[in-house]
Amino acid sequence: MYAPTRDQARQFFFDTWRKYRAGEALAGLETVALEVLLAHAEYRPILDDPDRYAGRDYTPEQGGINPFLHLSLHLAIEEQLSIDQPPGIRAEYERLGAALGDVHDAKHVLLECLGEMLWQTQRAGMAPDANAYLECARRKP
């Protein structure tokens, strides 16, 4: 399993954005990341200024969202949907997309559930709980 550091993960997004802006070819996960980046115009000023934002801390006390965590969770959702892992996540995504009328909103619901499940398991010192993740998604509209 690939487990990049915080700096490596951020650099991946900066590099993908830079390559896209320069018209360079993207490969592998960069193509998936670009779709996520294009869906989040609010993060473009951050991506355009890596010197300013690469090392910035985003704490809960500051309020707001850590854009790099948000983008990384989006990539996780994309991977889960592509392989239907945990089993049933793709069906929940399709159900949410139909109910909400927007696939990006459906991904944000899954992202919220994934983030909640990860927070709970870290807090309890347990392994990730796929059932809790799916149950959270099933409780949403």
ABEGO torsion letter per residue (X at the ends): XBBBBAAAAAAAAAAAAAAAAAGBBBBEAAAAAAAAAAABAAAAAAAABAAAAAABBBBAAAEEBBAAAAAAAAAAAAAAAAAGOBBGAAAAAAAAAAAAGBAAAAAAAAAAAAAAAAAAAAAAGBBBBAAAAAAAAAABX
